[in-house]
Amino acid sequence: MTRPCPGARAVTSTPNWQPPANSTDCHMHIFGPYDRYPLSPGRGYTPPEASIQAYQAMCTAIGLRRTIVVQPSIYGTDNAVTLDAVAALGHDRARAVVVVDDSFDLEALRAMGAQGACGVRFNAVSGNGTPLEQLEALGERLASLGWHLQLYAHAAEMVALEPVLARLPCPLVIDHMGGVKTAEGGLGNPGFKALLRLLDGGAWAKLCGYRSSTGHPYADVRSMAEAMIAAAPDRCLWGTDWPHPSLLTPEEVPDDGHLMDLLGEWAPAEAQRQAILVDNPARLYGF
C-alpha cells in the first residue's frame, strides 16, 4: 500500500535577490504523465503528476536556467521519464542522474550518457532502486565513464558507510545534507560529522535543507548549511527538490522562492552564490 503525497505549490513567490545567469537547480523530479510513464509497483508513495511546464514556470519565477533531473524512486530503474525530461528541456541546459542496478552494462550506461545522464543515484531512504551492496562495484563502473555517484541515506547510514564512501574511485555527491535532522543533533550529529569529513576528502554535497528542518521557515538548518559551505565552497550544490515529494500535507510543501531566499542567507557573498549556483554545477555536470 503506497501513501499519497501533495503536489508542488501552484504559485511560487519571487525571491528578494536575483540569482546569477545560468543558475542551476541541481535536484528536481518529473512525475508523469502517468498514462505514458506508469508508476513502479515497488514505490513507497504516490504523488500527483508534476509536469515540465509547471517546473519551468517555477524556474522562471525564481531565476533558474539549468536543471539536473533526478530519477525518483517511484519509477525504480525505468529512467524513461527522466531522460525524456532532459530531451524536452534541452541538452544545453539539462542533465540526468539515473537509477540503475548491476544488470545495466557499460553499453547501456553509455547509451544513457548520450541522452544526458552523468550520474547514478543510490536512494537508501525511499528504496525501490539500487541495493547498497552494489555501491562499490558500481562506483568502479562509473569511474570508467567519468560519472559520479549520488547518495541519499539516513544520517546513521552515513556513519556506517563512511569508509566505503571515502574510497570510491568516482566523485561522490551527497543528497539532502547527509540525511541529518536538526531535531537529531544537527551539527553535533555523528552523521553530519561524517559528512564534513567526506567533504574534506573531496565529496560534493547538496544544500537541500528543508528535509533536515523541524519545519517552516527552516531557520534551524542555517548552521548546517554554513558549515558545509565553509568546508567545501567549491563542491556545494543547491537544489529545490521540486515538486517536494514524500511530504504528508499541502501545508508542508515549501515555496521555492523562500528556499532561494534561504540560500541567499546561507551564502550572502556574490562569489559564494556564483560558485554554488553556476560554477560548481558546471564543473560537475559538464555544462
C-alpha positions in Angstrom: 0.0 0.0 0.0 1.5 3.3 -1.1 0.7 6.6 0.6 -0.4 9.7 -1.3 1.5 13.0 -1.0 0.7 16.6 -2.0 2.0 18.2 -5.2 4.0 21.4 -5.7 2.6 24.8 -4.9 0.5 26.4 -7.6 2.2 29.8 -7.1 5.8 30.5 -6.4 7.0 33.7 -4.8 9.7 35.9 -6.3 12.9 35.8 -4.2 14.2 39.0 -2.7 17.5 38.7 -4.7 18.4 37.8 -8.3 20.4 34.6 -8.9 23.3 34.9 -11.3 22.9 34.0 -15.0 22.8 30.2 -15.7 21.9 29.3 -12.1 21.3 25.6 -11.7 18.7 23.6 -9.9 20.7 20.5 -9.0 17.8 18.4 -7.7 14.3 18.1 -9.1 11.9 15.4 -10.4 9.3 15.0 -13.1 6.2 12.8 -12.4 4.1 11.6 -15.3 2.0 11.9 -17.3 1.1 8.5 -15.9 -0.6 7.2 -19.0 2.8 7.5 -20.7 5.1 6.8 -17.7 3.4 4.3 -15.4 4.5 4.2 -11.8 6.5 1.3 -10.4 4.6 -1.2 -8.2 7.5 -1.1 -5.8 7.2 2.6 -5.0 6.6 3.9 -1.4 4.4 6.9 -2.3 2.1 8.1 -5.0 2.5 11.8 -5.9 0.3 13.9 -8.2 1.7 14.5 -11.7 4.4 17.2 -11.9 4.9 18.4 -15.4 7.8 20.0 -17.2 5.6 23.0 -17.9 4.8 23.5 -14.2 8.5 23.1 -13.4 9.6 25.7 -15.9 7.1 28.2 -14.5 8.7 27.8 -11.1 12.1 28.3 -12.6 11.0 31.5 -14.3 9.7 32.8 -11.0 12.9 32.3 -9.1 15.5 32.8 -11.8 16.9 29.3 -12.7 18.0 28.3 -16.2 19.9 24.9 -15.8 18.4 21.7 -14.4 19.5 18.4 -13.1 16.7 15.9 -13.4 17.0 13.2 -10.7 15.3 9.9 -11.2 12.7 9.5 -8.5 12.1 6.3 -6.5 8.5 5.9 -7.8 10.0 4.8 -11.2 12.6 2.4 -9.9 15.2 1.7 -12.7 12.9 2.7 -15.6 14.6 6.1 -16.4 12.4 7.0 -19.4 10.6 9.9 -17.7 13.9 11.4 -16.5 15.8 11.1 -19.8 12.8 12.4 -21.8 12.6 15.4 -19.5 16.3 16.2 -20.3 15.5 16.0 -24.0 12.5 18.3 -23.6 14.5 20.8 -21.5 17.4 20.7 -23.9 20.9 19.2 -23.6 22.4 22.7 -23.3 20.6 23.3 -20.1 19.7 19.9 -18.5 21.4 16.7 -17.3 20.1 13.5 -15.7 21.0 11.4 -12.6 19.6 8.0 -13.2 18.9 4.9 -11.1 20.4 1.5 -12.3 21.5 -1.8 -10.9 24.1 -4.3 -11.9 22.0 -5.5 -14.8 23.0 -2.3 -16.7 26.2 -2.9 -18.5 28.6 -0.3 -19.8 26.9 -0.2 -23.2 23.5 0.6 -21.5 25.1 3.3 -19.4 26.9 4.9 -22.4 23.5 5.0 -24.2 22.0 6.9 -21.3 25.1 9.2 -21.2 24.3 10.1 -24.8 20.9 11.2 -23.6 22.4 13.5 -20.9 23.0 11.1 -17.9 26.1 11.8 -16.0 25.5 10.2 -12.6 23.7 7.3 -10.7 21.7 7.7 -7.6 21.6 5.3 -4.6 18.5 6.0 -2.5 18.7 4.2 0.8 15.7 6.3 2.2 12.9 5.7 -0.3 14.3 2.4 -1.7 13.0 0.8 -4.9 16.4 1.3 -6.6 19.9 0.2 -6.4 20.9 -2.0 -3.4 23.6 -0.5 -1.3 25.5 -3.8 -1.6 26.3 -2.8 -5.2 27.7 0.6 -4.3 31.4 -0.2 -4.6 31.1 -2.3 -7.8 29.0 0.4 -9.5 31.4 3.0 -8.3 34.2 1.3 -10.3 32.0 1.3 -13.4 31.1 4.9 -13.0 34.7 5.9 -12.6 35.4 4.4 -16.0 32.7 6.6 -17.6 33.6 9.8 -15.7 30.3 9.8 -14.0 29.5 10.5 -10.3 27.6 8.5 -7.6 24.9 10.3 -5.8 23.8 9.0 -2.4 20.7 9.7 -0.3 20.9 8.0 3.0 19.9 8.4 6.7 22.4 10.0 9.0 23.2 6.7 10.7 23.9 5.1 7.4 26.3 7.9 6.5 28.3 6.9 9.5 28.3 3.2 8.7 29.1 3.8 5.0 31.8 6.4 5.5 34.8 4.1 5.0 33.3 2.7 1.7 32.3 6.2 0.5 35.8 7.6 1.3 37.4 5.1 -1.0 35.1 5.3 -4.0 37.0 5.9 -7.2 34.4 8.1 -8.7 33.1 11.5 -7.5 30.6 11.3 -4.6 27.6 13.6 -4.3 25.7 13.5 -1.0 22.0 14.4 -1.1 19.9 16.4 1.3 22.6 17.4 3.8 23.5 13.8 4.5 20.0 13.0 5.8 20.8 14.7 9.1 17.9 16.2 11.0 18.2 19.3 13.3 16.0 17.5 15.8 18.6 14.7 16.0 21.5 17.0 16.9 22.2 18.9 13.7 25.9 20.0 13.8 26.6 17.5 16.6 25.0 14.5 14.9 27.6 11.8 14.0 26.2 11.7 10.5 26.9 15.3 10.0 30.4 15.0 11.3 30.9 12.1 8.8 29.5 14.4 6.0 32.0 17.1 6.9 34.9 14.6 6.8 33.8 13.3 3.4 33.6 16.9 2.2 37.1 17.5 3.4 38.1 14.4 1.5 36.7 15.7 -1.8 33.0 14.8 -1.8 30.3 17.1 -3.1 27.0 17.9 -1.2 23.6 19.3 -1.9 22.2 22.1 0.1 18.6 20.9 0.1 17.8 21.8 3.6 14.0 21.7 4.3 14.0 18.0 4.8 16.5 18.4 7.6 14.4 21.1 9.4 11.8 20.8 12.0 9.6 23.0 9.8 8.9 26.3 8.1 10.7 28.8 8.0 13.6 26.3 8.2 15.9 28.7 10.1 17.2 25.8 12.1 19.3 24.4 9.2 21.3 27.6 8.7 24.2 26.5 10.9 24.5 23.2 9.0 24.4 24.9 5.6 27.0 27.4 6.6 29.3 24.6 7.9 29.0 22.8 4.6 29.8 25.9 2.6 32.8 26.7 4.8 34.0 23.1 4.4 33.7 22.8 0.6 32.8 26.1 -1.1 33.8 24.7 -4.5 31.8 21.5 -4.1 28.5 22.6 -2.6 25.4 22.5 -4.9 21.8 23.7 -4.4 18.5 22.2 -5.4 14.8 22.9 -5.0 13.8 19.2 -4.7 10.7 20.3 -6.7 7.9 19.1 -6.5 8.9 18.2 -2.9 7.8 14.6 -2.8 7.3 12.4 0.3 5.6 15.2 2.4 2.3 14.5 4.1 0.2 17.6 3.9 -0.1 20.6 1.5 0.9 22.9 4.4 4.3 21.3 4.5 5.2 21.9 0.8 7.9 24.7 0.6 7.6 27.8 -1.5 10.7 27.6 -3.8 11.0 31.4 -3.7 11.5 31.1 0.0 14.1 28.3 -0.4 16.0 30.6 -2.7 15.9 33.4 -0.1 17.3 30.9 2.4 20.2 30.2 0.1 20.8 33.9 0.0 21.1 34.0 3.8 23.5 31.0 3.8 25.6 32.4 1.1 25.4 36.2 1.3 28.5 36.9 -0.8 28.1 37.2 -4.6 31.1 34.9 -5.2 29.5 32.2 -3.0 26.3 32.4 -4.9 28.1 32.2 -8.2 30.0 29.2 -7.1 27.1 27.2 -5.7 24.5 28.0 -8.4 26.7 28.3 -11.5 30.4 27.3 -11.4 30.2 24.2 -9.2 27.4 22.6 -11.1 29.1 23.5 -14.4 32.2 21.5 -13.4 30.3 18.5 -12.0 27.6 18.1 -14.7 29.6 19.3 -17.7 27.8 22.5 -18.7 
